[in-house]
Amino acid sequence: IIRCYEVGINKTATVETIANLLQEVGGKHAQSVG
């Protein structure tokens, strides 16, 4: 899920936003597993 404030003017997520999103999801996945 990409939050509204993380989307640029042209409605596309920046590389940094995507990286943060993946890191957040990965962190949650790691917590649920371990």
mmCIF entry with sequence, helices, sheets and N, C-alpha, C, O atoms, coordinates in Angstrom:
data_MODEL
# 
_entry.id   MODEL 
# 
_entity.id                         1 
_entity.type                       polymer 
_entity.pdbx_number_of_molecules   1 
# 
_entity_poly.entity_id                      1 
_entity_poly.type                           'polypeptide(L)' 
_entity_poly.nstd_linkage                   no 
_entity_poly.nstd_monomer                   no 
_entity_poly.pdbx_seq_one_letter_code       IIRCYEVGINKTATVETIANLLQEVGGKHAQSVG 
_entity_poly.pdbx_seq_one_letter_code_can   IIRCYEVGINKTATVETIANLLQEVGGKHAQSVG 
_entity_poly.pdbx_strand_id                 A 
# 
loop_
_entity_poly_seq.entity_id 
_entity_poly_seq.num 
_entity_poly_seq.mon_id 
_entity_poly_seq.hetero 
1 1  ILE n 
1 2  ILE n 
1 3  ARG n 
1 4  CYS n 
1 5  TYR n 
1 6  GLU n 
1 7  VAL n 
1 8  GLY n 
1 9  ILE n 
1 10 ASN n 
1 11 LYS n 
1 12 THR n 
1 13 ALA n 
1 14 THR n 
1 15 VAL n 
1 16 GLU n 
1 17 THR n 
1 18 ILE n 
1 19 ALA n 
1 20 ASN n 
1 21 LEU n 
1 22 LEU n 
1 23 GLN n 
1 24 GLU n 
1 25 VAL n 
1 26 GLY n 
1 27 GLY n 
1 28 LYS n 
1 29 HIS n 
1 30 ALA n 
1 31 GLN n 
1 32 SER n 
1 33 VAL n 
1 34 GLY n 
# 
_struct_asym.id          A 
_struct_asym.entity_id   1 
# 
loop_
_struct_conf.conf_type_id 
_struct_conf.id 
_struct_conf.pdbx_PDB_helix_id 
_struct_conf.beg_label_comp_id 
_struct_conf.beg_label_asym_id 
_struct_conf.beg_label_seq_id 
_struct_conf.pdbx_beg_PDB_ins_code 
_struct_conf.end_label_comp_id 
_struct_conf.end_label_asym_id 
_struct_conf.end_label_seq_id 
_struct_conf.pdbx_end_PDB_ins_code 
_struct_conf.beg_auth_comp_id 
_struct_conf.beg_auth_asym_id 
_struct_conf.beg_auth_seq_id 
_struct_conf.end_auth_comp_id 
_struct_conf.end_auth_asym_id 
_struct_conf.end_auth_seq_id 
_struct_conf.pdbx_PDB_helix_class 
_struct_conf.details 
_struct_conf.pdbx_PDB_helix_length 
HELX_P HELX_P1 AA1 CYS A 4  ? GLU A 6  ? CYS A 4  GLU A 6  5 ? 3  
HELX_P HELX_P2 AA2 VAL A 15 ? VAL A 33 ? VAL A 15 VAL A 33 1 ? 19 
# 
_struct_conf_type.id          HELX_P 
_struct_conf_type.criteria    ? 
_struct_conf_type.reference   ? 
# 
loop_
_atom_site.group_PDB 
_atom_site.id 
_atom_site.type_symbol 
_atom_site.label_atom_id 
_atom_site.label_alt_id 
_atom_site.label_comp_id 
_atom_site.label_asym_id 
_atom_site.label_entity_id 
_atom_site.label_seq_id 
_atom_site.pdbx_PDB_ins_code 
_atom_site.Cartn_x 
_atom_site.Cartn_y 
_atom_site.Cartn_z 
_atom_site.occupancy 
_atom_site.B_iso_or_equiv 
_atom_site.pdbx_formal_charge 
_atom_site.auth_seq_id 
_atom_site.auth_comp_id 
_atom_site.auth_asym_id 
_atom_site.auth_atom_id 
_atom_site.pdbx_PDB_model_num 
ATOM 1   N N  . ILE A 1 1  ? 0.854  -1.192  0.000   1.00 0.00 ? 1  ILE A N  1 
ATOM 2   C CA . ILE A 1 1  ? 0.000  0.000   0.000   1.00 0.00 ? 1  ILE A CA 1 
ATOM 3   C C  . ILE A 1 1  ? 0.884  1.235   0.000   1.00 0.00 ? 1  ILE A C  1 
ATOM 4   O O  . ILE A 1 1  ? 1.735  1.398   0.875   1.00 0.00 ? 1  ILE A O  1 
ATOM 5   N N  . ILE A 1 2  ? 0.683  2.102   -0.980  1.00 0.00 ? 2  ILE A N  1 
ATOM 6   C CA . ILE A 1 2  ? 1.447  3.344   -1.052  1.00 0.00 ? 2  ILE A CA 1 
ATOM 7   C C  . ILE A 1 2  ? 0.562  4.473   -0.554  1.00 0.00 ? 2  ILE A C  1 
ATOM 8   O O  . ILE A 1 2  ? -0.510 4.727   -1.103  1.00 0.00 ? 2  ILE A O  1 
ATOM 9   N N  . ARG A 1 3  ? 1.017  5.140   0.481   1.00 0.00 ? 3  ARG A N  1 
ATOM 10  C CA . ARG A 1 3  ? 0.215  6.219   1.064   1.00 0.00 ? 3  ARG A CA 1 
ATOM 11  C C  . ARG A 1 3  ? 0.159  7.413   0.123   1.00 0.00 ? 3  ARG A C  1 
ATOM 12  O O  . ARG A 1 3  ? 1.052  7.620   -0.699  1.00 0.00 ? 3  ARG A O  1 
ATOM 13  N N  . CYS A 1 4  ? -0.900 8.190   0.259   1.00 0.00 ? 4  CYS A N  1 
ATOM 14  C CA . CYS A 1 4  ? -1.138 9.309   -0.652  1.00 0.00 ? 4  CYS A CA 1 
ATOM 15  C C  . CYS A 1 4  ? 0.015  10.306  -0.619  1.00 0.00 ? 4  CYS A C  1 
ATOM 16  O O  . CYS A 1 4  ? 0.432  10.809  -1.663  1.00 0.00 ? 4  CYS A O  1 
ATOM 17  N N  . TYR A 1 5  ? 0.533  10.592  0.577   1.00 0.00 ? 5  TYR A N  1 
ATOM 18  C CA . TYR A 1 5  ? 1.566  11.613  0.681   1.00 0.00 ? 5  TYR A CA 1 
ATOM 19  C C  . TYR A 1 5  ? 2.900  11.136  0.126   1.00 0.00 ? 5  TYR A C  1 
ATOM 20  O O  . TYR A 1 5  ? 3.822  11.936  -0.034  1.00 0.00 ? 5  TYR A O  1 
ATOM 21  N N  . GLU A 1 6  ? 3.017  9.848   -0.168  1.00 0.00 ? 6  GLU A N  1 
ATOM 22  C CA . GLU A 1 6  ? 4.268  9.329   -0.714  1.00 0.00 ? 6  GLU A CA 1 
ATOM 23  C C  . GLU A 1 6  ? 4.259  9.326   -2.236  1.00 0.00 ? 6  GLU A C  1 
ATOM 24  O O  . GLU A 1 6  ? 5.261  8.994   -2.870  1.00 0.00 ? 6  GLU A O  1 
ATOM 25  N N  . VAL A 1 7  ? 3.119  9.700   -2.820  1.00 0.00 ? 7  VAL A N  1 
ATOM 26  C CA . VAL A 1 7  ? 3.006  9.692   -4.270  1.00 0.00 ? 7  VAL A CA 1 
ATOM 27  C C  . VAL A 1 7  ? 3.330  11.079  -4.797  1.00 0.00 ? 7  VAL A C  1 
ATOM 28  O O  . VAL A 1 7  ? 2.877  12.082  -4.245  1.00 0.00 ? 7  VAL A O  1 
ATOM 29  N N  . GLY A 1 8  ? 4.108  11.131  -5.856  1.00 0.00 ? 8  GLY A N  1 
ATOM 30  C CA . GLY A 1 8  ? 4.524  12.405  -6.427  1.00 0.00 ? 8  GLY A CA 1 
ATOM 31  C C  . GLY A 1 8  ? 3.384  13.119  -7.129  1.00 0.00 ? 8  GLY A C  1 
ATOM 32  O O  . GLY A 1 8  ? 2.250  12.640  -7.160  1.00 0.00 ? 8  GLY A O  1 
ATOM 33  N N  . ILE A 1 9  ? 3.709  14.276  -7.691  1.00 0.00 ? 9  ILE A N  1 
ATOM 34  C CA . ILE A 1 9  ? 2.716  15.096  -8.367  1.00 0.00 ? 9  ILE A CA 1 
ATOM 35  C C  . ILE A 1 9  ? 2.125  14.343  -9.552  1.00 0.00 ? 9  ILE A C  1 
ATOM 36  O O  . ILE A 1 9  ? 0.943  14.489  -9.863  1.00 0.00 ? 9  ILE A O  1 
ATOM 37  N N  . ASN A 1 10 ? 2.949  13.543  -10.205 1.00 0.00 ? 10 ASN A N  1 
ATOM 38  C CA . ASN A 1 10 ? 2.491  12.817  -11.389 1.00 0.00 ? 10 ASN A CA 1 
ATOM 39  C C  . ASN A 1 10 ? 1.955  11.434  -11.031 1.00 0.00 ? 10 ASN A C  1 
ATOM 40  O O  . ASN A 1 10 ? 1.840  10.563  -11.893 1.00 0.00 ? 10 ASN A O  1 
ATOM 41  N N  . LYS A 1 11 ? 1.627  11.238  -9.745  1.00 0.00 ? 11 LYS A N  1 
ATOM 42  C CA . LYS A 1 11 ? 0.989  10.002  -9.269  1.00 0.00 ? 11 LYS A CA 1 
ATOM 43  C C  . LYS A 1 11 ? 1.897  8.786   -9.375  1.00 0.00 ? 11 LYS A C  1 
ATOM 44  O O  . LYS A 1 11 ? 1.409  7.657   -9.392  1.00 0.00 ? 11 LYS A O  1 
ATOM 45  N N  . THR A 1 12 ? 3.193  8.992   -9.444  1.00 0.00 ? 12 THR A N  1 
ATOM 46  C CA . THR A 1 12 ? 4.111  7.856   -9.492  1.00 0.00 ? 12 THR A CA 1 
ATOM 47  C C  . THR A 1 12 ? 4.986  7.867   -8.246  1.00 0.00 ? 12 THR A C  1 
ATOM 48  O O  . THR A 1 12 ? 5.454  8.921   -7.815  1.00 0.00 ? 12 THR A O  1 
ATOM 49  N N  . ALA A 1 13 ? 5.200  6.704   -7.679  1.00 0.00 ? 13 ALA A N  1 
ATOM 50  C CA . ALA A 1 13 ? 6.025  6.596   -6.489  1.00 0.00 ? 13 ALA A CA 1 
ATOM 51  C C  . ALA A 1 13 ? 7.493  6.741   -6.861  1.00 0.00 ? 13 ALA A C  1 
ATOM 52  O O  . ALA A 1 13 ? 7.939  6.230   -7.888  1.00 0.00 ? 13 ALA A O  1 
ATOM 53  N N  . THR A 1 14 ? 8.229  7.433   -6.026  1.00 0.00 ? 14 THR A N  1 
ATOM 54  C CA . THR A 1 14 ? 9.650  7.602   -6.282  1.00 0.00 ? 14 THR A CA 1 
ATOM 55  C C  . THR A 1 14 ? 10.396 6.336   -5.888  1.00 0.00 ? 14 THR A C  1 
ATOM 56  O O  . THR A 1 14 ? 9.857  5.479   -5.187  1.00 0.00 ? 14 THR A O  1 
ATOM 57  N N  . VAL A 1 15 ? 11.622 6.226   -6.338  1.00 0.00 ? 15 VAL A N  1 
ATOM 58  C CA . VAL A 1 15 ? 12.440 5.057   -6.013  1.00 0.00 ? 15 VAL A CA 1 
ATOM 59  C C  . VAL A 1 15 ? 12.620 4.963   -4.504  1.00 0.00 ? 15 VAL A C  1 
ATOM 60  O O  . VAL A 1 15 ? 12.583 3.871   -3.936  1.00 0.00 ? 15 VAL A O  1 
ATOM 61  N N  . GLU A 1 16 ? 12.815 6.102   -3.859  1.00 0.00 ? 16 GLU A N  1 
ATOM 62  C CA . GLU A 1 16 ? 13.002 6.108   -2.411  1.00 0.00 ? 16 GLU A CA 1 
ATOM 63  C C  . GLU A 1 16 ? 11.750 5.600   -1.711  1.00 0.00 ? 16 GLU A C  1 
ATOM 64  O O  . GLU A 1 16 ? 11.831 4.837   -0.748  1.00 0.00 ? 16 GLU A O  1 
ATOM 65  N N  . THR A 1 17 ? 10.587 6.031   -2.205  1.00 0.00 ? 17 THR A N  1 
ATOM 66  C CA . THR A 1 17 ? 9.322  5.592   -1.620  1.00 0.00 ? 17 THR A CA 1 
ATOM 67  C C  . THR A 1 17 ? 9.165  4.091   -1.746  1.00 0.00 ? 17 THR A C  1 
ATOM 68  O O  . THR A 1 17 ? 8.774  3.415   -0.795  1.00 0.00 ? 17 THR A O  1 
ATOM 69  N N  . ILE A 1 18 ? 9.475  3.569   -2.933  1.00 0.00 ? 18 ILE A N  1 
ATOM 70  C CA . ILE A 1 18 ? 9.361  2.127   -3.164  1.00 0.00 ? 18 ILE A CA 1 
ATOM 71  C C  . ILE A 1 18 ? 10.332 1.371   -2.263  1.00 0.00 ? 18 ILE A C  1 
ATOM 72  O O  . ILE A 1 18 ? 9.986  0.329   -1.707  1.00 0.00 ? 18 ILE A O  1 
ATOM 73  N N  . ALA A 1 19 ? 11.543 1.896   -2.120  1.00 0.00 ? 19 ALA A N  1 
ATOM 74  C CA . ALA A 1 19 ? 12.537 1.249   -1.268  1.00 0.00 ? 19 ALA A CA 1 
ATOM 75  C C  . ALA A 1 19 ? 12.056 1.227   0.178   1.00 0.00 ? 19 ALA A C  1 
ATOM 76  O O  . ALA A 1 19 ? 12.184 0.216   0.868   1.00 0.00 ? 19 ALA A O  1 
ATOM 77  N N  . ASN A 1 20 ? 11.502 2.349   0.630   1.00 0.00 ? 20 ASN A N  1 
ATOM 78  C CA . ASN A 1 20 ? 10.989 2.415   1.995   1.00 0.00 ? 20 ASN A CA 1 
ATOM 79  C C  . ASN A 1 20 ? 9.830  1.448   2.179   1.00 0.00 ? 20 ASN A C  1 
ATOM 80  O O  . ASN A 1 20 ? 9.711  0.797   3.217   1.00 0.00 ? 20 ASN A O  1 
ATOM 81  N N  . LEU A 1 21 ? 8.974  1.360   1.160   1.00 0.00 ? 21 LEU A N  1 
ATOM 82  C CA . LEU A 1 21 ? 7.825  0.465   1.233   1.00 0.00 ? 21 LEU A CA 1 
ATOM 83  C C  . LEU A 1 21 ? 8.285  -0.981  1.358   1.00 0.00 ? 21 LEU A C  1 
ATOM 84  O O  . LEU A 1 21 ? 7.783  -1.730  2.196   1.00 0.00 ? 21 LEU A O  1 
ATOM 85  N N  . LEU A 1 22 ? 9.247  -1.371  0.517   1.00 0.00 ? 22 LEU A N  1 
ATOM 86  C CA . LEU A 1 22 ? 9.762  -2.741  0.553   1.00 0.00 ? 22 LEU A CA 1 
ATOM 87  C C  . LEU A 1 22 ? 10.430 -3.030  1.891   1.00 0.00 ? 22 LEU A C  1 
ATOM 88  O O  . LEU A 1 22 ? 10.294 -4.121  2.445   1.00 0.00 ? 22 LEU A O  1 
ATOM 89  N N  . GLN A 1 23 ? 11.159 -2.031  2.405   1.00 0.00 ? 23 GLN A N  1 
ATOM 90  C CA . GLN A 1 23 ? 11.846 -2.216  3.679   1.00 0.00 ? 23 GLN A CA 1 
ATOM 91  C C  . GLN A 1 23 ? 10.826 -2.395  4.806   1.00 0.00 ? 23 GLN A C  1 
ATOM 92  O O  . GLN A 1 23 ? 11.011 -3.218  5.703   1.00 0.00 ? 23 GLN A O  1 
ATOM 93  N N  . GLU A 1 24 ? 9.748  -1.611  4.743   1.00 0.00 ? 24 GLU A N  1 
ATOM 94  C CA . GLU A 1 24 ? 8.713  -1.692  5.772   1.00 0.00 ? 24 GLU A CA 1 
ATOM 95  C C  . GLU A 1 24 ? 8.019  -3.048  5.718   1.00 0.00 ? 24 GLU A C  1 
ATOM 96  O O  . GLU A 1 24 ? 7.815  -3.691  6.748   1.00 0.00 ? 24 GLU A O  1 
ATOM 97  N N  . VAL A 1 25 ? 7.664  -3.472  4.527   1.00 0.00 ? 25 VAL A N  1 
ATOM 98  C CA . VAL A 1 25 ? 7.001  -4.766  4.352   1.00 0.00 ? 25 VAL A CA 1 
ATOM 99  C C  . VAL A 1 25 ? 7.930  -5.891  4.787   1.00 0.00 ? 25 VAL A C  1 
ATOM 100 O O  . VAL A 1 25 ? 7.502  -6.832  5.455   1.00 0.00 ? 25 VAL A O  1 
ATOM 101 N N  . GLY A 1 26 ? 9.202  -5.795  4.409   1.00 0.00 ? 26 GLY A N  1 
ATOM 102 C CA . GLY A 1 26 ? 10.170 -6.815  4.784   1.00 0.00 ? 26 GLY A CA 1 
ATOM 103 C C  . GLY A 1 26 ? 10.333 -6.891  6.290   1.00 0.00 ? 26 GLY A C  1 
ATOM 104 O O  . GLY A 1 26 ? 10.458 -7.978  6.853   1.00 0.00 ? 26 GLY A O  1 
ATOM 105 N N  . GLY A 1 27 ? 10.331 -5.739  6.942   1.00 0.00 ? 27 GLY A N  1 
ATOM 106 C CA . GLY A 1 27 ? 10.464 -5.700  8.389   1.00 0.00 ? 27 GLY A CA 1 
ATOM 107 C C  . GLY A 1 27 ? 9.280  -6.361  9.075   1.00 0.00 ? 27 GLY A C  1 
ATOM 108 O O  . GLY A 1 27 ? 9.446  -7.115  10.034  1.00 0.00 ? 27 GLY A O  1 
ATOM 109 N N  . LYS A 1 28 ? 8.083  -6.073  8.579   1.00 0.00 ? 28 LYS A N  1 
ATOM 110 C CA . LYS A 1 28 ? 6.884  -6.675  9.160   1.00 0.00 ? 28 LYS A CA 1 
ATOM 111 C C  . LYS A 1 28 ? 6.894  -8.178  8.935   1.00 0.00 ? 28 LYS A C  1 
ATOM 112 O O  . LYS A 1 28 ? 6.503  -8.944  9.816   1.00 0.00 ? 28 LYS A O  1 
ATOM 113 N N  . HIS A 1 29 ? 7.341  -8.601  7.755   1.00 0.00 ? 29 HIS A N  1 
ATOM 114 C CA . HIS A 1 29 ? 7.401  -10.028 7.437   1.00 0.00 ? 29 HIS A CA 1 
ATOM 115 C C  . HIS A 1 29 ? 8.399  -10.723 8.366   1.00 0.00 ? 29 HIS A C  1 
ATOM 116 O O  . HIS A 1 29 ? 8.145  -11.825 8.850   1.00 0.00 ? 29 HIS A O  1 
ATOM 117 N N  . ALA A 1 30 ? 9.525  -10.071 8.605   1.00 0.00 ? 30 ALA A N  1 
ATOM 118 C CA . ALA A 1 30 ? 10.546 -10.650 9.471   1.00 0.00 ? 30 ALA A CA 1 
ATOM 119 C C  . ALA A 1 30 ? 10.010 -10.787 10.894  1.00 0.00 ? 30 ALA A C  1 
ATOM 120 O O  . ALA A 1 30 ? 10.283 -11.781 11.568  1.00 0.00 ? 30 ALA A O  1 
ATOM 121 N N  . GLN A 1 31 ? 9.256  -9.800  11.351  1.00 0.00 ? 31 GLN A N  1 
ATOM 122 C CA . GLN A 1 31 ? 8.691  -9.857  12.695  1.00 0.00 ? 31 GLN A CA 1 
ATOM 123 C C  . GLN A 1 31 ? 7.679  -10.992 12.807  1.00 0.00 ? 31 GLN A C  1 
ATOM 124 O O  . GLN A 1 31 ? 7.647  -11.699 13.814  1.00 0.00 ? 31 GLN A O  1 
ATOM 125 N N  . SER A 1 32 ? 6.858  -11.166 11.785  1.00 0.00 ? 32 SER A N  1 
ATOM 126 C CA . SER A 1 32 ? 5.828  -12.208 11.825  1.00 0.00 ? 32 SER A CA 1 
ATOM 127 C C  . SER A 1 32 ? 6.455  -13.599 11.783  1.00 0.00 ? 32 SER A C  1 
ATOM 128 O O  . SER A 1 32 ? 5.912  -14.546 12.352  1.00 0.00 ? 32 SER A O  1 
ATOM 129 N N  . VAL A 1 33 ? 7.598  -13.719 11.108  1.00 0.00 ? 33 VAL A N  1 
ATOM 130 C CA . VAL A 1 33 ? 8.260  -15.019 10.984  1.00 0.00 ? 33 VAL A CA 1 
ATOM 131 C C  . VAL A 1 33 ? 9.050  -15.338 12.247  1.00 0.00 ? 33 VAL A C  1 
ATOM 132 O O  . VAL A 1 33 ? 8.936  -16.432 12.800  1.00 0.00 ? 33 VAL A O  1 
ATOM 133 N N  . GLY A 1 34 ? 9.852  -14.377 12.700  1.00 0.00 ? 34 GLY A N  1 
ATOM 134 C CA . GLY A 1 34 ? 10.737 -14.648 13.810  1.00 0.00 ? 34 GLY A CA 1 
ATOM 135 C C  . GLY A 1 34 ? 10.239 -14.070 15.098  1.00 0.00 ? 34 GLY A C  1 
ATOM 136 O O  . GLY A 1 34 ? 10.887 -14.220 16.134  1.00 0.00 ? 34 GLY A O  1 
# 
